[in-house]
Amino acid sequence: MEGERELLAEYGQWRKDETVADGKRSSLLAEMVLALLRQSLPWDAVQLVDLDGGWAVEFDFEGRDYLVSFALDAGKEERTLHRAIGSTIRAAGLTGRSEGARWAVVYWSDDRRVPDSIVESVTAFGVVLDRTNLDAALTGLHSLAQLIRDVFRRRLTHVPLADLLTTGGPAPQVWGMTPRARLTFPFRVETQTWAGATAEVLLVGQAQQDRPTGLACLSQDRVLITCSEGLLEVDTVRGNAHWNLTLPGCHGPVLVRPNGDLLVMCGSALVCWSGGRLTAVAGGFEAPSVLVSGPDDEAWVLSGSGATLGVGTGNLALTRVGDAAGDQLRFPITFNASVLSAVWLERRRFFLAAPGHSAVLGLARTTDAGQREEWIPTPVHFPDHVLRVSVDSVLSASPDGTGGGIGVHRTDITSRNSCFPVPHAA
């Protein structure tokens, strides 16, 4: 993953550098795409091609030749872009090495949109990819070669990323749920504990082959359930359900932004689903990876694992995501433990939960979890869920090992003591 992260960092610097001339920016982008394609294709199957003084990338994929050129919208008039694209089309037709290649142009703009006039100017010659396609490839969400191939398969000039990744096959089956009051069979579950914690059963559904991995509230009566096929939206009053997002590979909790944007992990990338538009905002995360909400609704990702039992080298890290692909800031963590989850406490302080021992990390001061005597005993054996109660107190939840429920403990960080066991909380 290190190569992917380095390329992402280079891309982020390229995005923000406004001092480079347009021609140089285009050639730098071509070099990044060359490096990107060589991550998934044989080295000699990808090469740079000089087209009329500008660089393009030629590659072979599944027995076909493809030629990728670039158009950057840096405040240019559309007529200027039309001339540049037309020049590239003519040059592509005159390049013997690229004769017969499928031609694609990557149109890069800050707003991630492709004007209809640009699409129309390319219609007879090839396909157009936008910035969201490039971001998806750079973050590891999907291969760029496959994205280009799939646009050609649709026989359309331009296909939004969401349509490329979320449609094209049968929709997964929607599994609804039944309010408890409507059940025709007895259903018993422990809803009260000696510590005073209570739970209310709202809905009951059939067991699924793939267990859901995340839950988030959209409103008082709507929740999002993270499934391997995407995000399922459920009405907690009636039990009705529909797919909010069908995207294979989703996992873990969903971060609902105040503006309604949804952030969720998909494979090794983090995606944003907003108003029907899909964008990849970060990537290159080692498994396991989990989304964590930080200060001021910042998105953070916990990834990798520490070296355990003194064997190997750890790749544990906390990463502040930022606003777009290439903005992420990674903090490598030194903690020899198999960290399963994390929760933000305050400022840059995080609680890292692992079997055996957990730790508090202040990233403003250090990325080292300290010595063993500074760690906090973990009261549950598999703390894959942690909830912040206050800046100095967390709840850790884990299956209790009997198959009958979940064990929940409260940990006081200041005293390093765990208390208030909540056995068999459903």
N, C-alpha and C positions, 0 to 999 in steps of 0.2 A: 504493500500500500504506500510505501514511502515515495516511489516514483510518481504515483498518482497525486499525492499531496504536493510534491514539488512542482508538478505541472500546474496544479490548481493555484498555487501561490504565484507562479509566474503569470498566469492568466489574470489574477487579481491585480498585480502590478501593472500589467498591460492596459487593463480597463481604466485605471485611474491616472495613467501618465498622459497628460494632454500636451506635452512638449514635443512629442514625436510627430514628424510629418506624416501625412496620410499614406504616402507610398511605403514608407518604412513600417508603419503600423500594419499595413496589409501583409507585408512580407513576414513580419514577426508572427502574425496570426497563422500564416501558412506554415511556418516552422513549428508552431505549437500543434497544429493539426497533424503534421507529419509525425511528430513524436507521439501524439495520441493514438494514431492509427497503428503505429509500430508496437504499441503495447498489446494489441490483440491480433495483429497480422504478421506474417513473416517479414523480416527486415527488408529483404530484397523485393517484396511485393508492393512497396510504397516508395515513392520518390517525388522530388520536386521537379516541376516543369516550368520553363520560362515561356509565358504567354504574352507576347507583345510588350515586353518590358516589365510585366508583373508576374508574380509567382503563383502557381497553382499546384495542387497535389494530385498525383495520379496513383491509383492503387488497383490491385487485382483482388476480387473477392468472389468466391464461389464460381470461378471460371469466367467472370465478366470483368471488363475494364471500366473504371470510373474515373472521371476527371472533376475535381472540386476547385472552384475559383471563389473569390471573395469580393464582396461589395460592402463597404463601411459607410453607414449614414452618420457623418460627422457634421450635421447641419447643412449638408449639400442640398441643392435644389434637385427635385426628382428628375428633371431633364438631364442634369449632369450624371446622375446615377444610370439613367437609361443609356447614355452614350458609353459609359464605362462598361456596362453589361453587354451592350451590343458589340463593343470592341473585343471583349473576351470571347463572345460567341464566335466571331469571325476568326479570331486567333486559334480557338480550339479546333475549328474546322480545317485550318491550314497546318496544324501540327501533326506530322506523319505518325509520330509515336502514339498519339492519342486518337488516331482515326478509328471511328466506330465505338468510341467509349461513351458510356452514359454520362451526361454532363449535369452537374449540380452546382448551384451557387449558394454560398452561405451569406445571407444578408444579415449583417449585425447592426443593431440599433439599441439605444438605451431603453426604449419602451417595449422591446421584444416583439414588436409587430412588423408585419410586412405589408406595405401599401398595396392595394389592389392593382394599381398601375404597374408596379414592379412585377407582380405575378403575371399579369397579362403580357408583359414584354418578354417573358421567358417561356410562355406556354408552348410554343412550337419547338423548343430546343432542349428542354430538360426540366429540372425541378428546382424549387427554392426551399432551402432550410433557413429557419430563423434562429435567433440567439438561444431560445429555449432548447432546441435540438442540440446545439453545441454545449450548453451548460449540462444537459443530461448526460452527454458522453464524457465530459470532463470530470463529473462527479461520480462516475461509475454506475449511473442508473441504467444506462443502455449503451450498447456499442454503436459508435458513429457509422460504421460500415453497414450495420443492420438497419439503422434508422434510414439511411439513404436508400438502401435496397427496398425497404418497406414502403417508402413514398412512391417509388416507381411501381411497385406491385399494386398500389391503389389506383394507378393510372390518373393521378391528379398532379397538378403542378405544385401545390403546397398543401400540407396536411398538418394541423396543429398537433403539438406533442401529445396532448390528452387523447386525441383520436387515435394516434399511432399506438399508444401503450394501453389504452383502456377499452378499445373496441376491436372488432374484427373476428370475434368468436362468440359462442353462446354465453349469455350472461349467467353468472353463478346463481344457483337457486337461493332465493330469499327465504330465510327461516324465521317465521313469525313466532310470537310468544303469547301466552295466555295469562290474563290477569288472574290472580289467585282466587278471587271471588267467583270466577266462572269455571273453576276446576270441577270435574265430575268424579274425582277420586281423591282420597285423603292424601294430604301432603304435609309432613311434619319437618320442621327445621328449628334448631335452637336459635332464638332471637334475643335472648337476654342473658347477661352474665352477672356473676357476683360483684364485679367491679362497677356495675351500673351502666355499662354500654348496652345499647339496644340496636336492633336491626329490624327492618320491615321488608317482608317479601312482597315485591311488586308484581313480578312476572315469572312464569315458569315456562321453559322450552325444552325441546328434545336435546339430548346430548349430541354433540357434533364430533366428527372425526378429528378435526383440528381445533384445539381449544383456543378461544379468544385470548388475546394477549394484552388488550388495553381497553379502557373505558373512560369516557369524558362526557361531561354535561354540556349540551348546547343551550338548553333553557330549562325551565322548571319541569317540563314534561317530555323532553327529548334528550336522548343520549346517543353517543357514537360508540360503537363496539368495533375494535380493531380485529379483523379476521385476516387470514392468509390471502383472501381474495380482494381485500380492500376495507372500506369503512362502511359499516352497516348502521343506518340511522333507525332508531326504535322509539316509538311512542310509548312512554312508560305508563300511560293510562289505559290505552286500548290494546297495546301489544303489536300494533301494525308496524311493519318494517319495510324499508327500501334501501337500495344501495345509494349512498351519498357519493361514493367514489369506488369504482371497480378498478383496482390496480394490484395485480398479483405481487406478492413479496412484502406487503405491509406488515409491520409488527410493532408492538409496544404501545405506550400511551400516546394520545393525541394532545397537542398543545393548541388550544383555541385562543387565537389572538382577539383583542378587543374589537378589531375591525371585521371579525368574522373569518379571517384566514385560518386555515387548518394546516398544521405542520405534523408530519408523521414520518417515521423511518420506513424506507423501502429498500430492502437489501442493505447495501453498504452506503446508501445515499439518504439524504433528508430532502423531502419534497414538500412543496406548498401547494395546496388546493384552494383556489380563490376564484369565485364567480365563474366556474367552468373552465378556468385556465390552470394548467399544471406547469409548475416550474421546479427545477432542482436547485436547491440553495446551498448545499454542502455535500461532501462525500469523502471517500477514501478512508472510511472508518473500519477498523478491524472488528471482527466478531468476538464476543457479543457486543452489540451497541444498543444504547437506550437513550431516548430523548428525555432531557431534564429541563424543567422550567427554572430560570434563574432570576436575578433582580430585574425589575421593570419589564417583566414578561420576555426577557431575553431567552433565546433558545440555546441550550448547551447539549452536548452529546457526550455521554460516558461510553468509552470503547476500550476493547482489549482486556488484558488481565495482567496482574502483577506476577512476578516469578514466585512460584510456590514451592515449598520444601527445598529451597535453595537450588532448584534445577532450572536451567535456561535463563533467558533474559526476558523481562516483562515488557509489554507494549501498552500498559495501562495509560489512559489519557483522558483529560477533560478538555473539550473543545468549545469555545464560544463561536457560535455559528456566523453571526453577522447578517447582512441583508441580502447578499447575493453570492453566487458561486465565485470563489476566490477570496472572500472576505474572512474566512474562518481563521481563528487563532487557537493553536493547539498548545496545551500544557501537558507535557509528559509527566506522569505521576510515579514516584518511587514509593511503592507499598507492596510488600511481598504477600499478597493475599489474592484470593479469587473473588474480586469485587463483583457483586451481582446487581447492585442498585446504588443510587445516590440521590440526595435531596439537598436543595439549597437552604441555607440557614439565614445568612445576612451578608450584605456586601459581597465579598468574594470567598465566603466561608461555605464549605460543603461537607456533608456527612457521607462518608463512604461505607456502605454496609457489605460485610463479607462473612462467611461462616467462620466461627471461631472468634475473630476479633474484627472490630470496625475502627474507623479513625475519623478525626475532624481535620480538614485541610483548609488552611487560609492561603489562597493563591496570591494574595497581595504581598505575602511574606515569603512563601516557599512552596515548592512542589513536592516536598518530601514529607511523608506521613509520620516521620519520626521513628524513635526506637520502640521496641515491643512494650516497654513499661508505660509508654504514652498511649497505647491503643486501648480501646474500650471493649470489654467482653461482649460478644454478641449473644443475646438470650435465646435466639431461634436458630435452627440448624440450616435454613435455606432462606435468608432474608431478601427475597427478590422483590419485595414491596416495602417502601419506607415512606412515611408521611411526616411532614413537619408539623409539630404542635406549637412550638415557639422557637426562638433563636437558640435555646439550650435544651430542647426536649424533642424527641422523635418517637414515633410508633413504628415498630418493625413487625411485619407479618410473614408467616411461613406456614406451609402445610404441616399439621401436627404429627404426621407420620403414621396415624392410625386410619387415615382415609375418612375420618369423620368430620373434619373441619379444618379451621385455620387457627394457629396459635398467634396471639398478638401480645407484644410486650412494649412497655414504655421505658425509654432510656433517658436518664438525666445525664446530659453531657458533662456538666460541671463536676458532679460527684462521681461520674463514671459508673453509676449504679443502674441496674435494670429492675423494674418493679411493675406492679399492676398487670399480672398475667391475665389474659382474657381467653380462657380455653374454649375451644370448639365454637368460636364465633363464625357463623356461616357467611 
